[in-house]
Amino acid sequence: MSMMRNATELLLRAQKTDPLIKAVHLINPSGIVVDSTLPGDVKPMPREIVRALVDSVDGRWTAETDTDLISGYSILDEGGSPVGGVVASYPRNELEARSWAIRQRMLLVSVILLVLFSVVSYLALGVRMRGPISELRRIEKQLDSSDEQVPAEASAATVSFPVFSEMLDRASFAYRSAVSELAKFASAAPDALPGNDATASVRFVGIDETDLARNIARRLMPLVAAMVFGSALALAYVAYLGIDESFSPEIAKRTELIGTVANANIQRALEAGVPLEQLVGGQDYFQDLTQNLPEISYLGILPGKPILEIGRKRSAADGVSEFPLLLDGETIGTIVTETDPLYFAAQFRDILLDLSVVLLVIVLFAYELVVVMMASSVTLPIDGLQHVAGLQAASDFSKRLATSGMNVIGRLANRISERAVRLDGMFAEAWRSAMAGQNPEERTRLLESLGQRFGLRTSGAEVLRFCSLSDVRLPLFLFAMADELPLSFFSLYARDADNPITWISPGIVIGLPLAAYLLATLFGAPLVRPLERRFGYRNLFLAGAGMCMFANVGLFAAGNIVHLIACLALNGLGFVLASLSCQDYVLDMLPPTVRSRSIGLIRTAMFSGVFAGTALGGIIADRMGQRAVFIVCAAVTAVSSALIWHYVPQFRAGIGQTGEQEDTRLSFNLLAPMRSARFVAVAFGIIVPLEIVDHVFVSYLLSLQMDALGSSAAGIGRAMMCFFLMLIIGGAAQDKVPQRYSNPTLVAFASSVVSGAVLLVAAAFPSSASMFLAAAGTGLGLGLSGGPQAVLVMDLAEGRLSHLGSSVVLGTTRLLERGGAVAGLVLTGLLTGYIGYSGAVGMIGCLVLFGAVAFALLQTVGKNR
């Protein structure tokens, strides 16, 4: 290329076709500028431009820098390998100005929609909650008459909440009895003012939803869902209109540019003396234009009747442009171009998919937000109210609620708490009178008996602080989303990083950061429980989140692969500390009867965050760049930490409600379960292969293979989103399987067969569609096998391996999970250099199928024995 003497003239001619072109360069595959329209020496092209040139599939590619938009075309040799490229550079000014106009419009519309839907929501919620609020106000009137016998009409007016109303009746009776008994010792009662919440002792109590709270939630959720979907769809529609309007001038400019290029070339031939009707190679030239510029559906020369045509002309005038051909000042023909509306619809398809993903993330986030807000403002206060009313109905006035607001629920809480405060005041006054009077021992003995009967103390009632699932649900959703935002492109990010470890295979080096993450989670998990007992749930989450924020800032600024390994190891340690602290908070604080359901809801919230993060991360990377995603991760993690600080109280672990002593002994006899053939079958036949599918195929190979097939980061994110969606569906479907078909062995075997089969299909027929199929199939397989894996391991831990203890069996299982995933990453990274990404996918599929067969054989042998 350096021997082309007229290269500068050709580049200048190309630059003149579009006044917006900033510069045109001729570069070699290493990015060195061979020739340019700019004077003097030009710096080599940035790494992202060289990567785009080398990775281009069809020869056309685009890239972006901080100041320019790049449109490139590869020059290929006879073997199809790039020997250079032409790079046209456009300034970003116009794009940024148009983007800023859309942002301003979106901001204005967002404010309007916020006000509109807030007003509509306020009015609709007022109508929807009119009945329950009226009932609660009638209950408040019932409490006002608590010193006397409750009128029959007041009780009849609260039949919508029969259990709560009956509870308050019994609580009023117990209160009047206590007042009557205390009146024998003290004639006057102090004012019923709420106690000092700051100095009162606090009791932390885990609480689950009551029937009353669920009844109100059922009334609200349909309306909330309608508001969330309505506002999100309205915002998405406005975004679509804005994008549509921004595309229209671009379509016109593209058509103008294509017509100008064709017109200039044919005009040059005419001026050289070639008759219009005898253009040699015109058909091939027009054919080449339409192939390189697929948005053109018709291109022709029409002096009267068509001399030359490519494509089929539509009758409609939309998208048609005409360019006259002149000879000696007279028009002798016209070049007609017509844009293909289906082509631009195809371009919109990706944008609409991105908008759909954003809409889905908005709905998921809004749902979690609404659940938390409804719990903190409605259901949890009502649950607490009913809890204290139940205690008082059982003649226990030792607990009260913190001073609340002045809405009807807050007033009810204050009224019920005033009873405990008043009785404690009377009890303290009676105790002082007894100590100052005659025969104090007899009177204090009677008062002690009375205090034990009604839960009265001279120090005052304890303030209850209720802990619930909603305390950690939204923070965990955001934290999981932040952790998974880079998943769709991280392997590509690691591949492009500088590699000082040149003596290790590049395939292995790419997987080392993820291996470090897994090892950090493996060694960090045993530390969680001791650290919770020393520092508390909240402090441990904040410490873990702080590690993740620091790690993400480090990933943003990382200069080479060694920095990525260190930062991802720190991120893995922080993630396991923070996520397990939330899980243990729920396990310790909630009643044992609802733990299984609560952990299921925690997992759902966490997987919803993972689902949202994988999809949203690819879109952010496509729009803002890969490095920007890590700053978003740090920001979302900071928001999650603020929510934990607000909702989770500070206290240490070890105050669980079961009263059972937790076995905290450590055992290093982790190889003992390996003596069982059944354990080996479950571990190496099902668990380890599926862990390799999760951490090697999904987290490592999927993005690399789809990038090699030409998919964008957003497309990779959608494939991973499909995986997690099917994972959630599979987990939900597994609970719905009829009992006669829910044999854990059979379901685990079938799940592995499905996962292995779709991986082999993706390896045999590599394409974006087959990778989507593989993502969906493996997600379904992992979702279906989650429960059976746990059942098979726990059956062994409580049966054949019970002499070892469940801690040893579970510890060995977790060690094999993480260790197998790390070994699979290293081995896959080593082999990709020899068998390629498709070969590695096929290798994992064969491993999964082989493990399933071995599992079935060993299970059969063990059963026969």
FENSULKA-V736941 format. One record per residue. RES is the residue in one letter. SS is DSSP state (hx for helix, st for strand, lp for the rest). PHI is phi in whole degrees, 0 to 359 (none if undefined). Layout:
# FENSULKA-V736941
res=RES ss=SS phi=PHI
res=RES ss=SS phi=PHI
This chain:
# FENSULKA-V736941
res=M ss=lp phi=none
res=S ss=lp phi=293
res=M ss=lp phi=269
res=M ss=lp phi=282
res=R ss=lp phi=288
res=N ss=lp phi=260
res=A ss=hx phi=298
res=T ss=hx phi=297
res=E ss=hx phi=297
res=L ss=hx phi=296
res=L ss=hx phi=292
res=L ss=hx phi=295
res=R ss=hx phi=297
res=A ss=hx phi=296
res=Q ss=hx phi=295
res=K ss=hx phi=289
res=T ss=lp phi=292
res=D ss=lp phi=219
res=P ss=lp phi=295
res=L ss=lp phi=278
res=I ss=st phi=294
res=K ss=st phi=278
res=A ss=st phi=196
res=V ss=st phi=234
res=H ss=st phi=237
res=L ss=st phi=250
res=I ss=st phi=236
res=N ss=lp phi=263
res=P ss=lp phi=299
res=S ss=lp phi=270
res=G ss=lp phi=94
res=I ss=lp phi=286
res=V ss=st phi=280
res=V ss=st phi=280
res=D ss=st phi=209
res=S ss=st phi=200
res=T ss=lp phi=280
res=L ss=lp phi=276
res=P ss=lp phi=285
res=G ss=lp phi=77
res=D ss=lp phi=282
res=V ss=lp phi=248
res=K ss=lp phi=296
res=P ss=lp phi=301
res=M ss=lp phi=291
res=P ss=lp phi=297
res=R ss=hx phi=298
res=E ss=hx phi=295
res=I ss=hx phi=288
res=V ss=hx phi=296
res=R ss=hx phi=298
res=A ss=hx phi=296
res=L ss=hx phi=295
res=V ss=hx phi=292
res=D ss=hx phi=274
res=S ss=lp phi=299
res=V ss=lp phi=270
res=D ss=lp phi=256
res=G ss=lp phi=93
res=R ss=st phi=254
res=W ss=st phi=205
res=T ss=st phi=224
res=A ss=st phi=202
res=E ss=st phi=224
res=T ss=lp phi=237
res=D ss=lp phi=295
res=T ss=lp phi=243
res=D ss=st phi=229
res=L ss=st phi=256
res=I ss=st phi=248
res=S ss=st phi=241
res=G ss=st phi=235
res=Y ss=st phi=219
res=S ss=st phi=278
res=I ss=st phi=259
res=L ss=st phi=252
res=D ss=lp phi=272
res=E ss=lp phi=296
res=G ss=lp phi=274
res=G ss=lp phi=87
res=S ss=lp phi=270
res=P ss=st phi=289
res=V ss=st phi=250
res=G ss=st phi=170
res=G ss=st phi=194
res=V ss=st phi=255
res=V ss=st phi=239
res=A ss=st phi=256
res=S ss=st phi=250
res=Y ss=st phi=246
res=P ss=st phi=290
res=R ss=lp phi=277
res=N ss=hx phi=304
res=E ss=hx phi=294
res=L ss=hx phi=299
res=E ss=hx phi=292
res=A ss=hx phi=295
res=R ss=hx phi=292
res=S ss=hx phi=296
res=W ss=hx phi=295
res=A ss=hx phi=296
res=I ss=hx phi=293
res=R ss=hx phi=299
res=Q ss=hx phi=298
res=R ss=hx phi=296
res=M ss=hx phi=296
res=L ss=hx phi=296
res=L ss=hx phi=299
res=V ss=hx phi=295
res=S ss=hx phi=298
res=V ss=hx phi=296
res=I ss=hx phi=297
res=L ss=hx phi=295
res=L ss=hx phi=299
res=V ss=hx phi=296
res=L ss=hx phi=298
res=F ss=hx phi=287
res=S ss=hx phi=294
res=V ss=hx phi=295
res=V ss=hx phi=298
res=S ss=hx phi=296
res=Y ss=hx phi=299
res=L ss=hx phi=293
res=A ss=hx phi=292
res=L ss=hx phi=294
res=G ss=hx phi=299
res=V ss=hx phi=292
res=R ss=hx phi=293
res=M ss=lp phi=263
res=R ss=hx phi=300
res=G ss=hx phi=296
res=P ss=hx phi=300
res=I ss=hx phi=295
res=S ss=hx phi=298
res=E ss=hx phi=296
res=L ss=hx phi=294
res=R ss=hx phi=291
res=R ss=hx phi=292
res=I ss=hx phi=296
res=E ss=hx phi=297
res=K ss=hx phi=296
res=Q ss=hx phi=297
res=L ss=hx phi=291
res=D ss=hx phi=300
res=S ss=lp phi=260
res=S ss=lp phi=291
res=D ss=lp phi=287
res=E ss=lp phi=242
res=Q ss=lp phi=295
res=V ss=lp phi=292
res=P ss=lp phi=297
res=A ss=hx phi=296
res=E ss=hx phi=292
res=A ss=hx phi=292
res=S ss=hx phi=294
res=A ss=hx phi=293
res=A ss=lp phi=283
res=T ss=lp phi=247
res=V ss=hx phi=288
res=S ss=hx phi=293
res=F ss=hx phi=239
res=P ss=hx phi=297
res=V ss=hx phi=294
res=F ss=hx phi=296
res=S ss=hx phi=296
res=E ss=hx phi=295
res=M ss=hx phi=297
res=L ss=hx phi=293
res=D ss=hx phi=300
res=R ss=hx phi=292
res=A ss=hx phi=294
res=S ss=hx phi=295
res=F ss=hx phi=297
res=A ss=hx phi=296
res=Y ss=hx phi=294
res=R ss=hx phi=295
res=S ss=hx phi=294
res=A ss=hx phi=296
res=V ss=hx phi=299
res=S ss=hx phi=297
res=E ss=hx phi=292
res=L ss=hx phi=290
res=A ss=lp phi=297
res=K ss=lp phi=288
res=F ss=lp phi=252
res=A ss=lp phi=220
res=S ss=lp phi=282
res=A ss=lp phi=241
res=A ss=lp phi=252
res=P ss=lp phi=290
res=D ss=lp phi=300
res=A ss=lp phi=275
res=L ss=lp phi=262
res=P ss=lp phi=302
res=G ss=lp phi=291
res=N ss=lp phi=280
res=D ss=lp phi=294
res=A ss=lp phi=289
res=T ss=lp phi=262
res=A ss=lp phi=287
res=S ss=lp phi=289
res=V ss=st phi=246
res=R ss=st phi=244
res=F ss=st phi=272
res=V ss=st phi=227
res=G ss=st phi=280
res=I ss=lp phi=220
res=D ss=lp phi=252
res=E ss=lp phi=297
res=T ss=lp phi=265
res=D ss=hx phi=299
res=L ss=hx phi=297
res=A ss=hx phi=294
res=R ss=hx phi=296
res=N ss=hx phi=298
res=I ss=hx phi=291
res=A ss=hx phi=298
res=R ss=hx phi=296
res=R ss=hx phi=290
res=L ss=hx phi=271
res=M ss=hx phi=299
res=P ss=hx phi=301
res=L ss=hx phi=292
res=V ss=hx phi=298
res=A ss=hx phi=299
res=A ss=hx phi=297
res=M ss=hx phi=294
res=V ss=hx phi=296
res=F ss=hx phi=294
res=G ss=hx phi=297
res=S ss=hx phi=292
res=A ss=hx phi=294
res=L ss=hx phi=294
res=A ss=hx phi=297
res=L ss=hx phi=293
res=A ss=hx phi=295
res=Y ss=hx phi=294
res=V ss=hx phi=296
res=A ss=hx phi=298
res=Y ss=hx phi=298
res=L ss=hx phi=298
res=G ss=hx phi=297
res=I ss=hx phi=293
res=D ss=hx phi=300
res=E ss=hx phi=294
res=S ss=hx phi=287
res=F ss=hx phi=283
res=S ss=hx phi=304
res=P ss=hx phi=294
res=E ss=hx phi=292
res=I ss=hx phi=298
res=A ss=hx phi=297
res=K ss=hx phi=293
res=R ss=hx phi=296
res=T ss=hx phi=297
res=E ss=hx phi=299
res=L ss=hx phi=295
res=I ss=hx phi=296
res=G ss=hx phi=297
res=T ss=hx phi=295
res=V ss=hx phi=297
res=A ss=hx phi=296
res=N ss=hx phi=297
res=A ss=hx phi=296
res=N ss=hx phi=291
res=I ss=hx phi=288
res=Q ss=hx phi=299
res=R ss=hx phi=296
res=A ss=hx phi=293
res=L ss=hx phi=295
res=E ss=hx phi=292
res=A ss=lp phi=277
res=G ss=lp phi=101
res=V ss=lp phi=277
res=P ss=lp phi=296
res=L ss=hx phi=301
res=E ss=hx phi=284
res=Q ss=hx phi=239
res=L ss=lp phi=294
res=V ss=lp phi=272
res=G ss=lp phi=80
res=G ss=hx phi=298
res=Q ss=hx phi=299
res=D ss=hx phi=294
res=Y ss=hx phi=295
res=F ss=hx phi=295
res=Q ss=hx phi=298
res=D ss=hx phi=294
res=L ss=hx phi=298
res=T ss=hx phi=292
res=Q ss=hx phi=287
res=N ss=hx phi=283
res=L ss=lp phi=235
res=P ss=lp phi=291
res=E ss=lp phi=286
res=I ss=st phi=268
res=S ss=st phi=265
res=Y ss=st phi=214
res=L ss=st phi=214
res=G ss=st phi=206
res=I ss=st phi=248
res=L ss=st phi=232
res=P ss=lp phi=282
res=G ss=lp phi=191
res=K ss=lp phi=257
res=P ss=st phi=298
res=I ss=st phi=271
res=L ss=st phi=212
res=E ss=st phi=219
res=I ss=st phi=229
res=G ss=st phi=91
res=R ss=lp phi=244
res=K ss=lp phi=278
res=R ss=lp phi=272
res=S ss=lp phi=282
res=A ss=lp phi=291
res=A ss=lp phi=269
res=D ss=lp phi=293
res=G ss=lp phi=79
res=V ss=st phi=262
res=S ss=st phi=231
res=E ss=st phi=236
res=F ss=st phi=227
res=P ss=st phi=288
res=L ss=st phi=256
res=L ss=st phi=249
res=L ss=st phi=218
res=D ss=lp phi=57
res=G ss=lp phi=82
res=E ss=st phi=249
res=T ss=st phi=280
res=I ss=st phi=248
res=G ss=st phi=181
res=T ss=st phi=220
res=I ss=st phi=270
res=V ss=st phi=246
res=T ss=st phi=242
res=E ss=st phi=221
res=T ss=st phi=280
res=D ss=lp phi=266
res=P ss=hx phi=296
res=L ss=hx phi=291
res=Y ss=hx phi=296
res=F ss=hx phi=289
res=A ss=hx phi=297
res=A ss=hx phi=295
res=Q ss=hx phi=295
res=F ss=hx phi=290
res=R ss=hx phi=301
res=D ss=hx phi=295
res=I ss=hx phi=294
res=L ss=hx phi=295
res=L ss=hx phi=297
res=D ss=hx phi=297
res=L ss=hx phi=298
res=S ss=hx phi=297
res=V ss=hx phi=295
res=V ss=hx phi=299
res=L ss=hx phi=299
res=L ss=hx phi=297
res=V ss=hx phi=296
res=I ss=hx phi=301
res=V ss=hx phi=295
res=L ss=hx phi=298
res=F ss=hx phi=295
res=A ss=hx phi=297
res=Y ss=hx phi=298
res=E ss=hx phi=297
res=L ss=hx phi=296
res=V ss=hx phi=295
res=V ss=hx phi=301
res=V ss=hx phi=292
res=M ss=hx phi=294
res=M ss=hx phi=293
res=A ss=hx phi=293
res=S ss=hx phi=287
res=S ss=hx phi=258
res=V ss=hx phi=234
res=T ss=hx phi=290
res=L ss=hx phi=295
res=P ss=hx phi=301
res=I ss=hx phi=292
res=D ss=hx phi=300
res=G ss=hx phi=297
res=L ss=hx phi=300
res=Q ss=hx phi=292
res=H ss=hx phi=296
res=V ss=hx phi=292
res=A ss=hx phi=298
res=G ss=hx phi=295
res=L ss=hx phi=298
res=Q ss=hx phi=292
res=A ss=hx phi=296
res=A ss=lp phi=267
res=S ss=lp phi=65
res=D ss=lp phi=244
res=F ss=lp phi=251
res=S ss=lp phi=276
res=K ss=st phi=235
res=R ss=st phi=214
res=L ss=st phi=261
res=A ss=lp phi=293
res=T ss=lp phi=303
res=S ss=lp phi=247
res=G ss=lp phi=286
res=M ss=lp phi=254
res=N ss=lp phi=282
res=V ss=hx phi=295
res=I ss=hx phi=291
res=G ss=hx phi=297
res=R ss=hx phi=295
res=L ss=hx phi=298
res=A ss=hx phi=298
res=N ss=hx phi=294
res=R ss=hx phi=296
res=I ss=hx phi=293
res=S ss=hx phi=292
res=E ss=hx phi=300
res=R ss=hx phi=298
res=A ss=hx phi=296
res=V ss=hx phi=296
res=R ss=hx phi=294
res=L ss=hx phi=294
res=D ss=hx phi=296
res=G ss=hx phi=295
res=M ss=hx phi=296
res=F ss=hx phi=295
res=A ss=hx phi=295
res=E ss=hx phi=293
res=A ss=hx phi=295
res=W ss=hx phi=295
res=R ss=hx phi=295
res=S ss=hx phi=296
res=A ss=hx phi=294
res=M ss=hx phi=290
res=A ss=hx phi=271
res=G ss=lp phi=268
res=Q ss=lp phi=277
res=N ss=lp phi=51
res=P ss=hx phi=294
res=E ss=hx phi=295
res=E ss=hx phi=294
res=R ss=hx phi=290
res=T ss=hx phi=291
res=R ss=hx phi=295
res=L ss=hx phi=293
res=L ss=hx phi=293
res=E ss=hx phi=298
res=S ss=hx phi=297
res=L ss=hx phi=292
res=G ss=hx phi=296
res=Q ss=hx phi=294
res=R ss=hx phi=292
res=F ss=hx phi=249
res=G ss=lp phi=68
res=L ss=lp phi=257
res=R ss=lp phi=217
res=T ss=lp phi=290
res=S ss=lp phi=280
res=G ss=lp phi=98
res=A ss=lp phi=285
res=E ss=st phi=285
res=V ss=st phi=271
res=L ss=st phi=275
res=R ss=st phi=243
res=F ss=st phi=273
res=C ss=st phi=249
res=S ss=lp phi=216
res=L ss=lp phi=300
res=S ss=hx phi=293
res=D ss=hx phi=298
res=V ss=hx phi=244
res=R ss=hx phi=294
res=L ss=hx phi=293
res=P ss=hx phi=301
res=L ss=hx phi=291
res=F ss=hx phi=301
res=L ss=hx phi=293
res=F ss=hx phi=295
res=A ss=hx phi=295
res=M ss=hx phi=297
res=A ss=hx phi=297
res=D ss=hx phi=293
res=E ss=hx phi=261
res=L ss=lp phi=303
res=P ss=lp phi=275
res=L ss=lp phi=301
res=S ss=lp phi=292
res=F ss=lp phi=229
res=F ss=hx phi=296
res=S ss=hx phi=298
res=L ss=hx phi=292
res=Y ss=hx phi=297
res=A ss=hx phi=291
res=R ss=hx phi=296
res=D ss=hx phi=276
res=A ss=lp phi=287
res=D ss=st phi=299
res=N ss=lp phi=239
res=P ss=lp phi=283
res=I ss=lp phi=270
res=T ss=lp phi=287
res=W ss=lp phi=277
res=I ss=lp phi=250
res=S ss=lp phi=304
res=P ss=hx phi=304
res=G ss=hx phi=298
res=I ss=hx phi=291
res=V ss=hx phi=300
res=I ss=hx phi=298
res=G ss=hx phi=275
res=L ss=hx phi=297
res=P ss=hx phi=301
res=L ss=hx phi=293
res=A ss=hx phi=297
res=A ss=hx phi=297
res=Y ss=hx phi=300
res=L ss=hx phi=295
res=L ss=hx phi=296
res=A ss=hx phi=295
res=T ss=hx phi=293
res=L ss=hx phi=296
res=F ss=hx phi=278
res=G ss=hx phi=277
res=A ss=hx phi=302
res=P ss=lp phi=294
res=L ss=hx phi=278
res=V ss=hx phi=297
res=R ss=hx phi=297
res=P ss=hx phi=299
res=L ss=hx phi=291
res=E ss=hx phi=297
res=R ss=hx phi=291
res=R ss=hx phi=270
res=F ss=hx phi=245
res=G ss=lp phi=96
res=Y ss=hx phi=298
res=R ss=hx phi=296
res=N ss=hx phi=295
res=L ss=hx phi=292
res=F ss=hx phi=297
res=L ss=hx phi=296
res=A ss=hx phi=294
res=G ss=hx phi=297
res=A ss=hx phi=295
res=G ss=hx phi=298
res=M ss=hx phi=299
res=C ss=hx phi=294
res=M ss=hx phi=296
res=F ss=hx phi=297
res=A ss=hx phi=295
res=N ss=hx phi=292
res=V ss=hx phi=297
res=G ss=hx phi=295
res=L ss=hx phi=295
res=F ss=hx phi=297
res=A ss=hx phi=261
res=A ss=lp phi=300
res=G ss=lp phi=259
res=N ss=st phi=208
res=I ss=hx phi=293
res=V ss=hx phi=296
res=H ss=hx phi=297
res=L ss=hx phi=298
res=I ss=hx phi=298
res=A ss=hx phi=296
res=C ss=hx phi=293
res=L ss=hx phi=288
res=A ss=hx phi=298
res=L ss=hx phi=296
res=N ss=hx phi=296
res=G ss=hx phi=297
res=L ss=hx phi=296
res=G ss=hx phi=297
res=F ss=hx phi=295
res=V ss=hx phi=292
res=L ss=hx phi=295
res=A ss=hx phi=288
res=S ss=hx phi=293
res=L ss=hx phi=289
res=S ss=hx phi=294
res=C ss=hx phi=294
res=Q ss=hx phi=296
res=D ss=hx phi=291
res=Y ss=hx phi=302
res=V ss=hx phi=292
res=L ss=hx phi=298
res=D ss=hx phi=281
res=M ss=hx phi=267
res=L ss=lp phi=275
res=P ss=lp phi=303
res=P ss=hx phi=302
res=T ss=hx phi=291
res=V ss=hx phi=245
res=R ss=hx phi=294
res=S ss=hx phi=300
res=R ss=hx phi=295
res=S ss=hx phi=293
res=I ss=hx phi=295
res=G ss=hx phi=299
res=L ss=hx phi=291
res=I ss=hx phi=298
res=R ss=hx phi=296
res=T ss=hx phi=297
res=A ss=hx phi=297
res=M ss=hx phi=292
res=F ss=hx phi=291
res=S ss=hx phi=296
res=G ss=hx phi=295
res=V ss=hx phi=297
res=F ss=hx phi=302
res=A ss=hx phi=291
res=G ss=hx phi=294
res=T ss=hx phi=296
res=A ss=hx phi=286
res=L ss=hx phi=287
res=G ss=hx phi=298
res=G ss=hx phi=296
res=I ss=hx phi=293
res=I ss=hx phi=296
res=A ss=hx phi=296
res=D ss=hx phi=294
res=R ss=hx phi=268
res=M ss=hx phi=241
res=G ss=lp phi=100
res=Q ss=hx phi=293
res=R ss=hx phi=297
res=A ss=hx phi=297
res=V ss=hx phi=298
res=F ss=hx phi=292
res=I ss=hx phi=292
res=V ss=hx phi=298
res=C ss=hx phi=301
res=A ss=hx phi=298
res=A ss=hx phi=294
res=V ss=hx phi=295
res=T ss=hx phi=297
res=A ss=hx phi=296
res=V ss=hx phi=297
res=S ss=hx phi=300
res=S ss=hx phi=296
res=A ss=hx phi=297
res=L ss=hx phi=294
res=I ss=hx phi=297
res=W ss=hx phi=299
res=H ss=hx phi=281
res=Y ss=hx phi=266
res=V ss=lp phi=264
res=P ss=lp phi=287
res=Q ss=lp phi=267
res=F ss=lp phi=202
res=R ss=lp phi=271
res=A ss=lp phi=287
res=G ss=lp phi=99
res=I ss=lp phi=244
res=G ss=lp phi=302
res=Q ss=lp phi=266
res=T ss=lp phi=281
res=G ss=lp phi=80
res=E ss=lp phi=279
res=Q ss=lp phi=281
res=E ss=lp phi=281
res=D ss=lp phi=278
res=T ss=lp phi=252
res=R ss=lp phi=292
res=L ss=lp phi=262
res=S ss=lp phi=229
res=F ss=lp phi=253
res=N ss=lp phi=275
res=L ss=lp phi=282
res=L ss=lp phi=271
res=A ss=hx phi=301
res=P ss=hx phi=297
res=M ss=hx phi=290
res=R ss=hx phi=286
res=S ss=lp phi=270
res=A ss=hx phi=295
res=R ss=hx phi=293
res=F ss=hx phi=295
res=V ss=hx phi=299
res=A ss=hx phi=297
res=V ss=hx phi=293
res=A ss=hx phi=292
res=F ss=hx phi=269
res=G ss=hx phi=269
res=I ss=hx phi=239
res=I ss=hx phi=294
res=V ss=hx phi=297
res=P ss=hx phi=301
res=L ss=hx phi=287
res=E ss=hx phi=294
res=I ss=hx phi=294
res=V ss=hx phi=300
res=D ss=hx phi=293
res=H ss=hx phi=267
res=V ss=hx phi=258
res=F ss=hx phi=291
res=V ss=hx phi=286
res=S ss=hx phi=277
res=Y ss=hx phi=238
res=L ss=hx phi=284
res=L ss=hx phi=302
res=S ss=hx phi=291
res=L ss=hx phi=294
res=Q ss=hx phi=292
res=M ss=hx phi=291
res=D ss=hx phi=295
res=A ss=hx phi=295
res=L ss=lp phi=274
res=G ss=lp phi=96
res=S ss=lp phi=281
res=S ss=lp phi=277
res=A ss=hx phi=297
res=A ss=hx phi=294
res=G ss=hx phi=296
res=I ss=hx phi=297
res=G ss=hx phi=298
res=R ss=hx phi=293
res=A ss=hx phi=296
res=M ss=hx phi=291
res=M ss=hx phi=298
res=C ss=hx phi=298
res=F ss=hx phi=301
res=F ss=hx phi=290
res=L ss=hx phi=298
res=M ss=hx phi=293
res=L ss=hx phi=297
res=I ss=hx phi=294
res=I ss=hx phi=297
res=G ss=hx phi=298
res=G ss=hx phi=297
res=A ss=hx phi=290
res=A ss=hx phi=292
res=Q ss=hx phi=297
res=D ss=hx phi=286
res=K ss=hx phi=267
res=V ss=lp phi=293
res=P ss=lp phi=305
res=Q ss=hx phi=302
res=R ss=hx phi=288
res=Y ss=hx phi=253
res=S ss=lp phi=261
res=N ss=lp phi=300
res=P ss=hx phi=302
res=T ss=hx phi=297
res=L ss=hx phi=294
res=V ss=hx phi=294
res=A ss=hx phi=296
res=F ss=hx phi=296
res=A ss=hx phi=297
res=S ss=hx phi=296
res=S ss=hx phi=294
res=V ss=hx phi=297
res=V ss=hx phi=298
res=S ss=hx phi=297
res=G ss=hx phi=294
res=A ss=hx phi=294
res=V ss=hx phi=291
res=L ss=hx phi=292
res=L ss=hx phi=294
res=V ss=hx phi=297
res=A ss=hx phi=295
res=A ss=hx phi=287
res=A ss=hx phi=284
res=F ss=lp phi=232
res=P ss=lp phi=293
res=S ss=lp phi=195
res=S ss=hx phi=297
res=A ss=hx phi=294
res=S ss=hx phi=292
res=M ss=hx phi=290
res=F ss=hx phi=297
res=L ss=hx phi=298
res=A ss=hx phi=295
res=A ss=hx phi=297
res=A ss=hx phi=293
res=G ss=hx phi=294
res=T ss=hx phi=292
res=G ss=hx phi=297
res=L ss=hx phi=296
res=G ss=hx phi=298
res=L ss=hx phi=293
res=G ss=hx phi=294
res=L ss=hx phi=291
res=S ss=hx phi=272
res=G ss=hx phi=301
res=G ss=hx phi=295
res=P ss=hx phi=302
res=Q ss=hx phi=300
res=A ss=hx phi=297
res=V ss=hx phi=295
res=L ss=hx phi=297
res=V ss=hx phi=292
res=M ss=hx phi=292
res=D ss=hx phi=299
res=L ss=hx phi=291
res=A ss=hx phi=294
res=E ss=hx phi=262
res=G ss=lp phi=241
res=R ss=lp phi=298
res=L ss=lp phi=251
res=S ss=lp phi=295
res=H ss=lp phi=292
res=L ss=lp phi=274
res=G ss=lp phi=94
res=S ss=hx phi=294
res=S ss=hx phi=297
res=V ss=hx phi=292
res=V ss=hx phi=296
res=L ss=hx phi=292
res=G ss=hx phi=296
res=T ss=hx phi=295
res=T ss=hx phi=298
res=R ss=hx phi=294
res=L ss=hx phi=297
res=L ss=hx phi=292
res=E ss=hx phi=302
res=R ss=hx phi=290
res=G ss=hx phi=296
res=G ss=hx phi=296
res=A ss=hx phi=294
res=V ss=hx phi=295
res=A ss=hx phi=298
res=G ss=hx phi=295
res=L ss=hx phi=296
res=V ss=hx phi=295
res=L ss=hx phi=294
res=T ss=hx phi=295
res=G ss=hx phi=300
res=L ss=hx phi=291
res=L ss=hx phi=276
res=T ss=hx phi=298
res=G ss=hx phi=291
res=Y ss=hx phi=254
res=I ss=hx phi=248
res=G ss=hx phi=77
res=Y ss=hx phi=293
res=S ss=hx phi=298
res=G ss=hx phi=298
res=A ss=hx phi=294
res=V ss=hx phi=299
res=G ss=hx phi=297
res=M ss=hx phi=298
res=I ss=hx phi=294
res=G ss=hx phi=299
res=C ss=hx phi=296
res=L ss=hx phi=300
res=V ss=hx phi=295
res=L ss=hx phi=294
res=F ss=hx phi=298
res=G ss=hx phi=297
res=A ss=hx phi=296
res=V ss=hx phi=295
res=A ss=hx phi=298
res=F ss=hx phi=300
res=A ss=hx phi=297
res=L ss=hx phi=294
res=L ss=hx phi=294
res=Q ss=hx phi=295
res=T ss=hx phi=295
res=V ss=hx phi=297
res=G ss=hx phi=297
res=K ss=hx phi=292
res=N ss=hx phi=296
res=R ss=lp phi=295
